[in-house]
């Protein structure tokens, strides 16, 4: 039985390019399609476009997670092993493990002859959105043997958005998530690590579906398609490259400019989401505390009771490498406890 991508019983989450309804394109980490079905066959039809690294698709079938290698470019059929048991119904979440190092189009699914798609549970009414970098995307999260250490050599195989603090937090809160996260991204264009040497910052990418020039022309996002009650802004980690001007001269022109742009970014989010609570933070990944100080100053100067800052207990000094699963769990637990104390409109 062939299932088309626009089947009414498939449930999607994330910023998705629906320009072609028969080929929805997944760009951001945590983007997913959820399905329930009968029979003991599941094959996924996909098309991948690589920018860099090896690319993988994630699938959780009946609670068991699988990492599925993708071709560098072109179509593929991914055969997901279904355990042959007396179980008559199966549940699968197919998701994007990585950021815009690639784009993958979901072309549909193939079930056993005589099988059926079943209704999936409704989406949670809580909605959150995250703007961040590699930590928010779950980059190198599966390299648990290197917890608390520098990153091992890798080519994308350890990255998994399921184990990002962002998605962990959403699951703890029973919330939908849009994870606008990209490895190497800073706030400002011309800084950070993404798309070097012509660095692209979040102030360019935040309102897009496609923002990586290696994969095509920019594609704007329609904000009315998804209105979160909670927004997490986790920027300030990569902004010290190529110069850590916040550490060197907190009151200098470059530092003042960054704070102005940070407040402008918060203002843009407030314009799109008038009622949302916005939580500003960084992560456990090592960085100078001047960046957190600047964020706190910007938040105070906004004068908005629904824009707050959270400082993790090990903020900026938890690890020299990317967060592994236990460290992401630590962040998610702290953030969940903080959010649960906020009076978020529409949350309950």
C-alpha positions as CSV (number, residue, x, y, z in Angstrom):
1,X,0.0,0.0,0.0
2,X,1.5,3.3,-1.0
3,X,0.9,6.4,1.2
4,X,1.2,9.8,-0.4
5,X,2.8,12.6,1.7
6,X,-0.5,14.6,1.7
7,X,-2.5,11.8,3.3
8,X,-4.9,13.2,5.9
9,X,-3.8,10.7,8.6
10,X,-0.1,11.8,8.5
11,X,0.8,14.4,11.2
12,X,3.6,16.8,10.5
13,X,5.5,19.2,12.8
14,X,8.1,21.8,12.1
15,X,8.7,24.5,9.5
16,X,8.2,22.6,6.2
17,X,8.3,23.7,2.6
18,X,5.0,22.7,1.2
19,X,5.5,24.4,-2.2
20,X,5.0,20.9,-3.7
21,X,2.4,19.0,-1.6
22,X,3.6,15.7,-2.9
23,X,7.2,16.5,-1.8
24,X,7.3,18.3,1.5
25,X,10.8,19.4,2.4
26,X,12.3,19.1,5.9
27,X,14.9,21.7,6.6
28,X,15.2,22.2,10.4
29,X,16.1,19.7,13.1
30,X,13.1,18.2,15.0
31,X,10.9,18.4,11.9
32,X,8.9,15.2,11.7
33,X,6.0,13.2,10.3
34,X,4.0,10.9,12.7
35,X,2.1,7.9,11.6
36,X,0.2,4.8,12.9
37,X,-0.3,1.8,10.7
38,X,-1.2,-1.9,10.5
39,X,0.9,-4.6,8.9
40,X,4.6,-5.5,9.2
41,X,6.1,-3.4,6.5
42,X,7.4,0.2,6.5
43,X,9.4,1.7,3.7
44,X,10.1,5.4,3.4
45,X,10.6,7.1,0.1
46,X,12.8,10.2,0.4
47,X,15.0,12.5,-1.7
48,X,18.1,14.1,-0.1
49,X,20.1,17.2,-1.0
50,X,23.4,17.5,0.7
51,X,25.3,20.7,1.6
52,X,28.0,19.0,3.8
53,X,28.6,16.1,6.2
54,X,27.1,12.7,5.9
55,X,23.3,12.9,6.3
56,X,20.9,10.7,8.3
57,X,17.2,10.5,8.9
58,X,15.8,9.4,12.3
59,X,12.9,7.0,12.9
60,X,11.4,5.9,16.1
61,X,9.3,2.8,15.5
62,X,7.3,1.3,18.4
63,X,9.8,3.1,20.8
64,X,13.0,1.8,19.1
65,X,15.1,4.5,17.4
66,X,17.0,3.9,14.2
67,X,19.5,6.2,12.3
68,X,19.0,5.9,8.5
69,X,21.9,6.9,6.1
70,X,20.8,9.1,3.3
71,X,22.3,9.4,-0.2
72,X,24.3,12.5,-0.8
73,X,21.9,13.6,-3.5
74,X,18.9,11.9,-5.1
75,X,16.1,9.5,-4.1
76,X,16.2,6.4,-1.9
77,X,13.9,3.8,-0.4
78,X,14.6,3.3,3.3
79,X,13.4,-0.1,4.6
80,X,12.5,0.1,8.3
81,X,12.6,-3.3,10.0
82,X,9.3,-4.1,11.7
83,X,9.6,-6.7,14.5
84,X,7.4,-9.7,13.5
85,X,5.2,-10.0,16.5
86,X,1.5,-10.4,17.2
87,X,1.3,-6.6,17.5
88,X,-1.3,-5.5,15.0
89,X,-0.7,-1.7,15.2
90,X,2.6,0.2,14.9
91,X,3.6,3.8,15.5
92,X,6.4,5.6,13.8
93,X,7.9,9.1,14.1
94,X,10.2,10.0,11.2
95,X,12.3,13.1,11.9
96,X,15.2,15.2,10.8
97,X,18.2,14.5,13.0
98,X,20.4,17.4,11.6
99,X,20.3,21.0,10.7
100,X,20.6,22.6,7.2
101,X,23.6,20.5,6.4
102,X,21.0,18.9,4.1
103,X,17.4,19.1,3.1
104,X,15.3,15.9,2.8
105,X,12.0,15.6,0.9
106,X,9.5,13.1,2.2
107,X,8.0,11.4,-0.8
108,X,5.7,9.0,1.0
109,X,5.6,5.6,2.7
110,X,5.0,2.0,1.6
111,X,3.0,-0.4,3.8
112,X,2.2,-4.1,3.5
113,X,-0.6,-5.1,1.1
114,X,-3.9,-4.7,2.9
115,X,-2.5,-2.5,5.6
116,X,-4.1,0.7,6.7
117,X,-3.1,4.1,8.2
118,X,-4.7,4.8,11.5
119,X,-5.4,8.0,13.3
120,X,-2.6,9.5,15.4
121,X,-3.0,11.3,18.7
122,X,-3.8,15.0,18.3
123,X,-1.0,17.5,18.6
124,X,-0.4,19.0,22.1
125,X,-2.0,22.4,22.5
126,X,1.2,23.8,24.0
127,X,3.5,25.2,21.3
128,X,7.1,26.3,21.7
129,X,9.8,27.6,19.3
130,X,13.5,27.6,19.8
131,X,16.1,29.9,18.1
132,X,19.6,28.6,18.6
133,X,22.8,27.1,17.3
134,X,24.3,23.6,17.3
135,X,23.5,22.9,20.9
136,X,19.8,23.6,20.2
137,X,20.0,21.3,17.2
138,X,21.5,18.4,19.1
139,X,24.8,18.4,17.2
140,X,27.3,15.7,18.4
141,X,24.8,14.7,21.1
142,X,25.3,11.0,20.7
143,X,29.1,11.0,21.4
144,X,28.4,10.1,25.0
145,X,31.9,8.7,25.5
146,X,33.1,12.3,25.2
147,X,30.8,13.7,27.9
148,X,32.4,16.8,29.4
149,X,35.2,16.7,26.7
150,X,36.1,18.2,23.4
151,X,34.3,16.8,20.4
152,X,35.7,13.7,18.7
153,X,36.3,13.7,14.9
154,X,32.9,13.3,13.2
155,X,31.1,13.8,10.0
156,X,27.5,14.2,11.2
157,X,26.9,10.7,12.5
158,X,26.6,11.8,16.2
159,X,24.1,14.6,15.6
160,X,20.6,13.8,16.7
161,X,17.9,16.5,17.4
162,X,15.9,14.0,19.4
163,X,18.6,14.3,22.1
164,X,18.8,18.1,21.9
165,X,17.9,19.9,25.1
166,X,15.3,21.7,23.0
167,X,13.3,18.6,22.0
168,X,13.9,17.1,25.5
169,X,12.3,20.2,27.0
170,X,9.4,20.0,24.7
171,X,8.7,16.4,25.6
172,X,8.9,17.2,29.3
173,X,6.4,20.0,28.8
174,X,4.2,18.0,26.4
175,X,4.6,20.8,23.8
176,X,5.0,20.9,20.0
177,X,8.3,22.3,18.9
178,X,9.7,24.3,16.0
179,X,13.5,24.1,16.4
180,X,15.0,27.0,14.4
181,X,18.5,25.9,15.1
182,X,21.7,25.8,13.0
183,X,25.2,24.7,13.9
184,X,27.7,27.6,13.9
185,X,25.0,30.3,13.9
186,X,25.5,33.6,15.7
187,X,23.0,36.5,15.9
188,X,24.7,38.8,13.4
189,X,25.6,38.3,9.8
190,X,29.4,38.2,9.4
191,X,30.0,36.4,12.7
192,X,29.8,32.8,13.9
193,X,30.8,29.8,11.9
194,X,27.8,29.0,9.6
195,X,28.4,29.4,5.9
196,X,32.0,30.6,6.2
197,X,33.5,32.8,4.9
198,X,30.3,34.6,4.2
199,X,28.8,34.0,7.6
200,X,25.0,34.0,7.9
201,X,23.4,35.0,11.3
202,X,20.1,34.4,12.9
203,X,18.9,37.9,12.0
204,X,18.9,36.7,8.4
205,X,17.7,33.1,8.9
206,X,15.0,33.5,11.6
207,X,12.1,34.3,9.2
208,X,13.0,31.7,6.6
209,X,12.3,28.0,5.8
210,X,15.4,27.8,3.5
211,X,18.3,30.0,4.5
212,X,21.3,28.0,3.3
213,X,22.4,29.3,-0.1
214,X,24.0,26.0,-0.9
215,X,20.5,24.5,-1.1
216,X,18.8,27.1,-3.2
217,X,17.1,30.5,-3.0
218,X,15.8,31.8,0.4
219,X,12.2,30.8,1.2
220,X,10.2,32.9,3.6
221,X,8.2,31.4,6.5
222,X,4.5,32.4,7.1
223,X,4.4,33.0,10.8
224,X,0.7,32.7,11.0
225,X,1.1,29.0,10.3
226,X,2.4,28.4,13.8
227,X,2.0,30.7,16.8
228,X,3.9,29.5,19.9
229,X,3.1,30.5,23.5
230,X,6.7,30.1,24.5
231,X,9.9,31.1,22.6
232,X,13.4,30.2,23.6
233,X,16.2,32.4,22.3
234,X,19.6,30.6,22.9
235,X,22.1,32.7,21.0
236,X,25.4,34.2,22.1
237,X,27.7,31.2,21.9
238,X,29.2,31.5,18.4
239,X,29.1,35.3,18.4
240,X,32.6,35.5,19.8
241,X,34.0,34.3,16.4
242,X,36.1,35.7,14.8
243,X,36.6,38.2,17.7
244,X,35.4,37.9,21.3
245,X,34.7,41.6,21.5
246,X,32.2,41.2,24.4
247,X,35.0,39.7,26.6
248,X,37.6,42.2,25.4
249,X,35.6,45.4,25.7
250,X,32.1,45.1,27.2
251,X,31.3,48.8,26.7
252,X,32.9,49.1,23.2
253,X,31.2,49.9,20.0
254,X,30.9,46.3,18.8
255,X,29.5,45.2,22.1
256,X,26.9,48.0,22.1
257,X,26.0,47.2,18.5
258,X,25.4,43.5,19.4
259,X,23.1,44.5,22.3
260,X,21.1,46.8,20.0
261,X,20.7,44.0,17.4
262,X,19.8,41.5,20.1
263,X,17.0,43.8,21.3
264,X,15.9,44.4,17.8
265,X,15.7,40.6,17.3
266,X,13.6,40.3,20.5
267,X,11.4,43.1,19.1
268,X,10.9,41.3,15.9
269,X,9.8,38.2,17.8
270,X,7.4,40.3,19.9
271,X,5.9,41.8,16.8
272,X,5.2,38.3,15.4
273,X,4.1,36.8,18.7
274,X,2.4,39.6,20.8
275,X,1.4,37.2,23.7
276,X,4.3,34.8,23.8
277,X,6.7,34.5,26.8
278,X,10.3,34.7,25.5
279,X,13.1,33.1,27.5
280,X,16.6,34.2,26.7
281,X,19.6,32.0,27.6
282,X,22.8,30.5,26.5
283,X,24.0,26.9,27.2
284,X,26.5,24.9,29.2
285,X,29.0,25.0,26.4
286,X,32.0,27.1,27.5
287,X,31.9,30.8,26.8
288,X,32.8,34.1,28.5
289,X,30.2,35.3,31.0
290,X,30.1,38.7,29.4
291,X,27.7,37.3,26.8
292,X,25.2,36.3,29.5
293,X,25.7,39.7,31.1
294,X,24.9,41.4,27.8
295,X,21.8,39.3,27.3
296,X,20.6,40.2,30.9
297,X,21.2,43.9,30.1
298,X,19.3,43.7,26.9
299,X,16.4,41.9,28.5
300,X,16.1,44.5,31.3
301,X,16.2,47.3,28.7
302,X,13.4,45.8,26.8
303,X,11.1,46.5,29.8
304,X,8.8,43.6,28.8
305,X,7.6,41.4,31.7
306,X,7.2,38.5,29.3
307,X,10.8,38.6,28.2
308,X,13.1,37.0,30.8
309,X,16.5,35.5,31.1
310,X,17.4,32.1,32.5
311,X,21.0,31.3,33.7
312,X,21.7,27.6,33.9
313,X,23.6,26.5,37.0
314,X,26.6,25.5,34.9
315,X,26.0,28.2,32.3
316,X,29.1,28.8,30.1
317,X,31.4,26.4,32.0
318,X,29.8,23.0,31.8
319,X,31.7,21.5,28.9
320,X,34.3,22.5,26.2
321,X,32.6,20.3,23.6
322,X,29.0,20.0,22.4
323,X,26.4,18.7,24.9
324,X,26.0,15.0,25.0
325,X,22.8,13.3,26.0
326,X,23.3,13.6,29.8
327,X,24.2,17.3,29.6
328,X,21.3,18.0,27.4
329,X,19.1,16.3,29.9
330,X,20.5,18.5,32.6
331,X,19.7,21.6,30.6
332,X,16.2,20.3,29.7
333,X,15.4,19.6,33.4
334,X,16.5,23.0,34.6
335,X,14.6,24.8,31.8
336,X,11.5,22.8,32.3
337,X,11.4,23.6,36.0
338,X,11.9,27.3,35.2
339,X,9.2,27.3,32.5
340,X,6.7,25.6,34.8
341,X,6.9,28.5,37.2
342,X,6.0,31.0,34.5
343,X,2.5,32.2,34.0
344,X,2.3,31.5,30.2
345,X,-0.8,32.6,28.5
346,X,-2.6,29.8,26.8
347,X,-0.3,27.2,28.3
348,X,-2.9,25.5,30.4
